[in-house]
Amino acid sequence: MLLFKTSPALKKAISQYKSNKKKIGFVPTMGFLHEGHLSLIRAARKENDVVVSSLFVNPLQFGPKEDLKRYPRNFSRDKELLRLEGTDILYAPERADLYPEHFQTSVAVGPLSKVLCGLSRPTHFAGVATVVLKLLNLVQPNILYIGQKDFQQCRVLEQMITDLDLPVLVRRMPIIREKDGLAMSSRNSLLSPRERQEAVYLSRALAETEKAIQLGSRNGSQLKNSMKKALQKAVSGRLDYAEIVDSKTLLPVVTLKPGDRVLAAVAVYFSKTRLIDNVLVKVKS
Ligand code: PAF
């Protein structure tokens, strides 16, 4: 595995692959890798000639009061995991490589960035879109692999790619869960033992919602309120949101109709971290 810390070195390697018509799969990460990330690398390995991953804890996507400093890091372990999965290139830049002095551009994706997580993290998705656009320009992948756990991030990036005619396909990959159902996340390592026990209720509330929908519940606000109540009862953390939204627009669904694809999504603030989870449900006819 080649490790590049600067963009000129990365660009040189990419231009060689491109002139040899190699198909490039790209997995951007912020490190502290888990099975969720590794499942993306494996998927990329299967359908590309070259697998590129990036590891960069992107300051632009953290608000001033968020966990940038505390965000878990373990570079040597990550490097080894990526190597073992057959990654060809790891790009792990310093901040100044991606955001040199006088950097001043931001990519704003409209309404999709303003709902769900966007309400409590108003600058987050501009930070994500900006760094991912930069990374896509550097890596020039044929396929971008992203995880459904960050469903809103997937939608924002898909919209950016469509709107800006970026020549890249997106593969949205399934959520990987712990045995008890907790969605894997680098931030799980920041939970106290008690919070870790409670965190399982995010996926349980979502599973109950999915079951209720499949059994015939069609009222969006009733479904949302049941999720809210279940979570408020089970966790000591503060509920940020529990919503039933359209999976394309991310706007609330009032009445679920057969064939609709709806997203049940939740976010909870624990003492040191905020967890999110979701389930995509196709409403049966
Ligand atoms: O999902 C993440 O880890 C990050 O938001 C991403 C896509 C690597 C951009 O920093």
Boltz pocket constraint, residues with backbone or C-beta under 6 A from the ligand:
constraints:
  - pocket:
      binder: B
      contacts: [[A, 28], [A, 29], [A, 30], [A, 31], [A, 56], [A, 58], [A, 61], [A, 127], [A, 128], [A, 131], [A, 132], [A, 150], [A, 153]]
      max_distance: 6.0
